[in-house]
Amino acid sequence: MFLEETLDKILKRYEFLKQQMLENANDSESFIKLSKEFSDLEDFANLINLYKKAQGELSELQATLENPETDADFKELAEEEIEKLQNKIPQLQKELKIMLIPKDEADEKNAIIEIRAGAGGDEAGLFAADLLRMYQKYAEFKRWKFELLYAHESGIGSIKEASANISGKGVFAYLKFESGVHRVQRVPVTESSGRVHTSTATVAVLPEAEEVDLKIDETDLKIDVMRASGAGGQHVNKTESAVRITHIPTGIVVYQQDERSQHMNRLKAMKILRSRLYEMERQKLQNERADNRRSQVGTGDRSERIRTYNYPQGRVTDHRINLTLYKLPQIMEGAALEEIIRPLIEFDQEEQIANFQKDDD
């Protein structure tokens, strides 16, 4: 079986590293390198040993039951233990399969979240602003740092588009399934007849890329500076502080005007550009490696409707996992968003675990 063979290989590697560490105890460079890999495998090896011990105990107890010389009282005890082990072993197996899932190198990174108003006019802009606030509140709940990078406001508390940098432990792993089209159904504040309207906003979540992740050739950039426009403080239309950067090979354009200095706007624009390019490369590699298997819940296509927020009924439905929660106010306040995000992560794990099951069958 694929799983058993893989676990045996990991255990052999773990024991080999343990022996090599003893033999290289006086060679600090080799010892440090070996000990890092050994440490990375330690929890995995302990879980494998626990799994194999449970399997061994189950086999022994089953053999005891089949032995005609075993007395009735002992058989009764053995049956109780067998039932416990038969419940424990599949759970251990699931935990091992989760540990075997190839790690997304971006999972531990910070994230840049971009929100754009979609269909629905002013109401779409108001919904986009609500989503931005929801993610800000969720970041506060998770004790992450939330930094607004850019917001194009339209004057009535709505936004055409906005981007924010969210930093903390495992941010991208939690937020990556938020990418897609979010739909709202509610009565707009401007609606006098009380009719429910449907509007949309698009969310894109990018892993924040550092310079070490992606090198950008300066000759590939076209940088324009101009006066800022719209709401933004005293510097508006007085100094050329706004920056527009075009990445010529891909055609990606990033505009930044929220800071007073041209230098700061350029730094923020480069951060967004780098993350967009990094995500583009990451998705390309994932698609090549995954072949036809999906590496995220849904296709990740931004034209795909992933979630509906229905205000009259007070419910939120995530269409990818058919999950409906009647907690709309709590979700929009951030904390209850966790009750959607965790099932999405678990569903993704289940799909990847299913790949192991196919290999084992």
PLY file of the C-alpha trace (Angstrom):
ply
format ascii 1.0
element vertex 361
property float x
property float y
property float z
element edge 360
property int vertex1
property int vertex2
end_header
0.00 0.00 0.00
1.19 3.48 -0.90
0.56 4.93 2.56
2.33 2.14 4.43
5.32 2.23 2.08
5.60 6.02 2.47
5.43 5.80 6.28
8.11 3.10 6.32
10.40 5.30 4.19
9.92 8.22 6.58
10.72 6.05 9.61
13.84 4.68 7.91
14.99 8.23 7.11
14.34 9.29 10.70
16.40 6.40 12.12
19.17 7.06 9.58
19.36 10.71 10.63
19.50 9.70 14.29
22.49 7.44 13.56
24.21 10.07 11.41
23.86 12.65 14.20
25.71 10.33 16.58
28.48 9.76 14.05
28.81 13.50 13.26
28.54 14.84 16.80
31.95 16.54 16.50
31.28 18.08 13.09
29.16 21.11 13.98
28.20 22.03 10.41
27.01 18.52 9.51
25.37 18.06 12.90
23.32 21.27 12.58
22.15 20.30 9.07
21.20 16.77 10.19
19.51 17.93 13.39
17.26 20.35 11.49
15.88 17.60 9.25
15.67 15.25 12.25
13.67 17.84 14.19
11.33 18.40 11.22
10.57 14.66 11.10
10.32 14.02 14.85
6.60 14.70 15.33
5.82 12.76 12.17
7.92 9.77 13.30
6.28 9.76 16.74
2.83 9.70 15.15
3.86 6.87 12.79
5.15 4.83 15.74
1.90 5.43 17.62
-0.06 4.30 14.54
2.05 1.15 14.09
1.80 0.34 17.81
-2.01 0.56 17.60
-2.00 -1.70 14.53
0.18 -4.23 16.36
-2.06 -4.22 19.42
-5.13 -4.74 17.23
-3.54 -7.74 15.50
-2.58 -9.31 18.84
-6.07 -8.85 20.29
-7.72 -10.26 17.18
-5.45 -13.31 17.39
-6.43 -13.68 21.04
-10.11 -13.74 20.10
-9.49 -16.44 17.51
-7.64 -18.62 20.03
-10.08 -21.28 21.34
-8.16 -21.45 24.63
-8.89 -17.80 25.53
-11.41 -17.62 28.39
-14.68 -15.72 28.03
-13.83 -12.86 30.41
-10.60 -12.08 28.59
-12.40 -12.23 25.25
-14.89 -9.65 26.50
-12.04 -7.30 27.52
-10.32 -7.91 24.19
-13.49 -7.01 22.27
-13.75 -3.70 24.16
-10.12 -2.84 23.37
-10.57 -3.86 19.72
-13.50 -1.47 19.40
-11.41 1.39 20.83
-8.51 0.63 18.48
-10.79 0.34 15.45
-11.97 3.89 16.19
-8.46 5.19 16.99
-6.57 3.79 13.98
-8.59 5.59 11.22
-8.16 8.88 13.10
-4.38 8.36 13.33
-4.34 7.43 9.66
-6.16 10.66 8.79
-3.68 12.73 10.82
-0.79 11.03 9.01
-2.32 11.72 5.61
-2.76 15.39 6.53
0.93 15.52 7.45
1.77 13.95 4.09
-0.10 16.61 2.12
2.51 18.64 0.21
2.95 21.95 1.98
2.02 25.12 0.14
5.17 27.20 0.59
3.01 30.33 0.63
0.86 29.21 3.59
3.05 30.82 6.23
3.28 34.11 4.37
1.45 37.34 5.06
-1.30 38.22 2.60
-2.37 41.11 0.44
-6.13 41.21 0.01
-7.66 43.14 -2.88
-11.38 43.95 -3.02
-13.21 45.42 -6.02
-16.83 46.42 -6.40
-18.60 44.36 -9.06
-22.11 44.50 -10.49
-24.62 46.65 -8.63
-23.49 50.28 -8.79
-23.29 52.15 -5.46
-24.63 49.13 -3.56
-21.71 47.01 -4.86
-19.32 49.67 -3.57
-20.99 49.67 -0.16
-20.75 45.87 -0.04
-17.06 46.03 -0.99
-16.54 48.42 1.94
-18.41 45.99 4.23
-16.15 43.13 3.13
-13.03 45.23 3.76
-14.28 45.97 7.27
-15.13 42.28 7.81
-11.58 41.23 7.01
-10.21 44.00 9.22
-12.36 42.76 12.10
-11.31 39.16 11.40
-7.65 40.24 11.50
-8.29 41.85 14.91
-9.93 38.60 16.09
-6.85 36.62 14.97
-4.50 39.27 16.42
-2.99 39.94 13.02
-1.76 43.32 11.83
-4.03 45.02 9.28
-2.59 47.82 7.10
-4.70 49.56 4.48
-2.56 50.01 1.38
-5.02 51.70 -0.97
-8.68 52.64 -1.09
-10.51 54.29 -3.99
-13.57 55.75 -2.28
-16.65 57.01 -4.08
-18.06 59.41 -1.51
-20.99 57.61 0.17
-18.98 55.21 2.30
-18.46 52.89 -0.65
-15.26 51.85 -2.37
-14.53 51.00 -5.99
-11.44 49.07 -4.98
-9.12 48.66 -2.00
-6.12 46.63 -0.93
-4.72 45.79 2.49
-1.69 44.02 3.87
-2.49 41.48 6.63
0.47 40.09 8.55
0.73 37.38 11.18
1.24 33.65 11.58
-0.19 31.59 8.69
-2.31 34.43 7.31
-2.33 33.20 3.71
-3.25 29.65 4.78
-6.40 31.02 6.43
-7.42 33.56 3.80
-6.49 31.95 0.48
-9.94 30.42 -0.03
-11.57 33.88 0.16
-10.61 34.59 -3.46
-13.63 34.76 -5.74
-16.94 36.56 -6.27
-18.93 37.41 -3.13
-22.62 38.15 -3.64
-24.93 40.19 -1.40
-28.74 40.19 -1.36
-30.30 43.08 0.57
-32.40 46.23 0.35
-30.06 49.12 -0.54
-30.23 52.24 1.63
-31.14 54.18 -1.53
-34.06 51.85 -2.36
-37.39 53.48 -1.45
-39.67 50.61 -2.47
-37.97 48.04 -0.21
-36.94 45.73 -3.07
-34.07 43.29 -2.46
-31.15 43.88 -4.85
-28.29 41.55 -5.73
-24.78 43.00 -5.97
-21.29 41.55 -6.10
-17.71 42.25 -5.11
-14.54 40.43 -6.10
-11.91 39.39 -3.56
-8.37 38.36 -4.46
-5.95 37.09 -1.81
-2.25 37.09 -2.69
0.69 35.79 -0.65
2.94 38.72 0.20
6.16 38.26 -1.74
9.53 39.38 -0.46
12.40 40.40 -2.71
14.03 37.02 -2.07
10.91 35.31 -3.47
10.86 37.24 -6.72
13.36 39.48 -8.48
11.89 42.16 -10.72
14.05 43.61 -13.49
13.86 47.41 -13.32
13.97 47.53 -17.13
10.61 45.71 -17.15
8.96 48.59 -15.29
7.33 51.77 -16.60
6.93 54.21 -13.71
4.73 57.30 -13.99
4.30 59.95 -11.31
1.34 62.32 -11.12
-0.76 64.40 -8.80
-3.06 62.46 -6.51
-6.79 62.73 -7.16
-9.90 62.36 -5.04
-10.09 62.25 -1.25
-6.69 62.03 0.33
-5.61 65.06 2.30
-3.89 68.38 1.68
-1.37 67.00 -0.79
-4.10 66.29 -3.35
-3.42 68.05 -6.69
-0.44 69.93 -5.22
2.50 67.55 -5.46
3.27 64.67 -7.82
3.12 62.03 -5.09
0.94 59.41 -6.84
2.74 56.54 -8.56
1.61 54.22 -11.34
3.82 51.22 -12.09
3.31 49.09 -15.21
5.00 45.70 -15.47
5.61 45.63 -19.22
5.94 41.82 -19.78
2.59 41.02 -18.08
0.72 44.31 -18.48
-0.05 44.41 -14.73
-0.66 48.00 -13.56
-0.54 49.15 -9.92
-1.56 52.64 -8.85
-0.83 54.06 -5.39
-1.65 57.53 -4.05
-2.58 57.18 -0.36
0.79 58.24 1.06
2.03 61.84 1.03
5.45 60.96 -0.36
6.20 59.60 -3.79
8.78 57.27 -2.24
6.26 55.61 0.11
3.68 55.25 -2.66
6.31 53.58 -4.83
7.23 51.13 -2.03
3.57 50.18 -1.52
2.96 49.81 -5.25
6.02 47.56 -5.60
4.80 45.40 -2.70
1.46 44.84 -4.47
3.10 44.26 -7.86
5.58 41.75 -6.43
2.79 39.82 -4.74
0.67 39.71 -7.91
3.59 38.40 -9.95
4.52 35.89 -7.25
0.94 34.58 -7.11
0.90 34.29 -10.90
4.06 32.16 -10.84
2.84 30.14 -7.84
-0.43 29.28 -9.56
1.40 28.33 -12.75
3.65 25.92 -10.84
0.75 24.48 -8.85
-1.23 23.82 -12.02
1.74 22.04 -13.58
2.38 19.89 -10.50
-1.24 19.11 -9.73
-2.02 18.07 -13.30
-5.84 17.89 -13.32
-6.28 17.79 -9.55
-7.46 20.97 -7.92
-5.13 22.43 -5.30
-7.74 24.77 -3.85
-11.39 24.57 -2.95
-13.20 25.36 -6.20
-11.30 26.49 -9.24
-10.14 29.76 -7.73
-11.48 31.50 -10.83
-12.49 35.01 -9.86
-15.60 34.75 -12.01
-16.82 31.97 -9.76
-19.46 32.91 -7.18
-18.18 31.47 -3.93
-20.45 32.95 -1.24
-23.80 34.68 -0.78
-24.66 37.09 2.05
-28.47 37.24 2.37
-29.48 40.06 4.70
-33.29 39.54 4.81
-32.76 35.96 6.01
-29.65 36.73 8.08
-27.72 33.91 6.44
-24.38 33.36 4.72
-23.93 30.45 2.32
-20.60 29.19 1.00
-21.47 27.44 -2.25
-18.26 25.38 -2.51
-19.00 23.31 0.58
-22.79 23.88 0.78
-22.41 25.46 4.22
-25.12 27.84 5.44
-24.87 29.75 8.71
-27.60 31.98 10.12
-25.01 34.27 11.69
-24.70 37.07 9.17
-24.18 39.94 11.70
-21.53 37.97 13.60
-19.76 37.02 10.36
-19.69 40.62 9.16
-18.19 41.55 12.54
-15.31 39.17 11.80
-15.20 36.57 14.58
-17.75 34.11 13.13
-15.95 34.16 9.77
-13.74 31.49 11.38
-16.77 29.13 11.25
-16.61 29.28 7.44
-12.84 29.40 6.98
-12.04 26.31 9.10
-14.50 24.03 7.23
-13.01 25.27 3.93
-9.50 24.30 5.12
-10.77 20.91 6.32
-12.59 20.31 3.02
-9.41 21.04 1.09
-7.52 18.58 3.31
-10.21 15.92 2.74
-9.91 16.36 -1.03
-6.14 15.94 -0.88
-6.46 12.96 1.47
-8.79 11.37 -1.10
-5.80 11.33 -3.46
-3.97 9.05 -1.01
-7.05 6.84 -0.82
-7.01 6.43 -4.61
-3.36 5.39 -4.44
-4.10 2.90 -1.67
-7.07 1.27 -3.45
0 1
1 2
2 3
3 4
4 5
5 6
6 7
7 8
8 9
9 10
10 11
11 12
12 13
13 14
14 15
15 16
16 17
17 18
18 19
19 20
20 21
21 22
22 23
23 24
24 25
25 26
26 27
27 28
28 29
29 30
30 31
31 32
32 33
33 34
34 35
35 36
36 37
37 38
38 39
39 40
40 41
41 42
42 43
43 44
44 45
45 46
46 47
47 48
48 49
49 50
50 51
51 52
52 53
53 54
54 55
55 56
56 57
57 58
58 59
59 60
60 61
61 62
62 63
63 64
64 65
65 66
66 67
67 68
68 69
69 70
70 71
71 72
72 73
73 74
74 75
75 76
76 77
77 78
78 79
79 80
80 81
81 82
82 83
83 84
84 85
85 86
86 87
87 88
88 89
89 90
90 91
91 92
92 93
93 94
94 95
95 96
96 97
97 98
98 99
99 100
100 101
101 102
102 103
103 104
104 105
105 106
106 107
107 108
108 109
109 110
110 111
111 112
112 113
113 114
114 115
115 116
116 117
117 118
118 119
119 120
120 121
121 122
122 123
123 124
124 125
125 126
126 127
127 128
128 129
129 130
130 131
131 132
132 133
133 134
134 135
135 136
136 137
137 138
138 139
139 140
140 141
141 142
142 143
143 144
144 145
145 146
146 147
147 148
148 149
149 150
150 151
151 152
152 153
153 154
154 155
155 156
156 157
157 158
158 159
159 160
160 161
161 162
162 163
163 164
164 165
165 166
166 167
167 168
168 169
169 170
170 171
171 172
172 173
173 174
174 175
175 176
176 177
177 178
178 179
179 180
180 181
181 182
182 183
183 184
184 185
185 186
186 187
187 188
188 189
189 190
190 191
191 192
192 193
193 194
194 195
195 196
196 197
197 198
198 199
199 200
200 201
201 202
202 203
203 204
204 205
205 206
206 207
207 208
208 209
209 210
210 211
211 212
212 213
213 214
214 215
215 216
216 217
217 218
218 219
219 220
220 221
221 222
222 223
223 224
224 225
225 226
226 227
227 228
228 229
229 230
230 231
231 232
232 233
233 234
234 235
235 236
236 237
237 238
238 239
239 240
240 241
241 242
242 243
243 244
244 245
245 246
246 247
247 248
248 249
249 250
250 251
251 252
252 253
253 254
254 255
255 256
256 257
257 258
258 259
259 260
260 261
261 262
262 263
263 264
264 265
265 266
266 267
267 268
268 269
269 270
270 271
271 272
272 273
273 274
274 275
275 276
276 277
277 278
278 279
279 280
280 281
281 282
282 283
283 284
284 285
285 286
286 287
287 288
288 289
289 290
290 291
291 292
292 293
293 294
294 295
295 296
296 297
297 298
298 299
299 300
300 301
301 302
302 303
303 304
304 305
305 306
306 307
307 308
308 309
309 310
310 311
311 312
312 313
313 314
314 315
315 316
316 317
317 318
318 319
319 320
320 321
321 322
322 323
323 324
324 325
325 326
326 327
327 328
328 329
329 330
330 331
331 332
332 333
333 334
334 335
335 336
336 337
337 338
338 339
339 340
340 341
341 342
342 343
343 344
344 345
345 346
346 347
347 348
348 349
349 350
350 351
351 352
352 353
353 354
354 355
355 356
356 357
357 358
358 359
359 360
